Amino acid sequence: MAFGPPEFENSPLAGIDFSWLAVDRDGHVAWLVTAGSAVVPPWVKGDPDDFDEAEALLALPVRGGVPPIDASSALAQWLETARRGVFAYDWSVYDGPYKLIARPANPIQVTGLPIVLAELALRTRFKHLCFKKSPVLKVRDVVACTQSPLPDSAS
């Protein structure tokens, strides 16, 4: 059974809990976790090793609290990521969508990230939406996002 458009079938990320970064129209950053079955843009699945640095979000300084959603220990990493100003989404296993798990009280701009993380986030832009107003990211949202090339300094 296909879980997304044909261009996302047979992904090399199938079965792998993988995370990637993106930027919305306001310059805010999201951390998206695939749960081993998510739809990702073609350029993300083509270079999954590039996104190993996404876990470095937890090294960012705490910027503020997180409005209470669920204090479950299973959500600790999403909550800690949001405390650092990043919107944290998780794929709803098997058929999506990406659901907002933790919303930062004080969102960080992509320009406030260390260069390595900023370059990763800037590769994928959701120019058509705002994470503050997006409790879910549907397959059509992922399909509509655009790729930005990495600067020469990242090569």
Secondary structure by P-SEA (a helix, b strand, c coil): ccccccccccccccccbbbbbbcccccbbbbbbcccccccccccccccccccccccccccccccccccccccccaaaaaaaaaabbbbbbccccccccccccccccccccccccaaaaaaaaccccccccccccccccaaaaaabbbbbcccccc
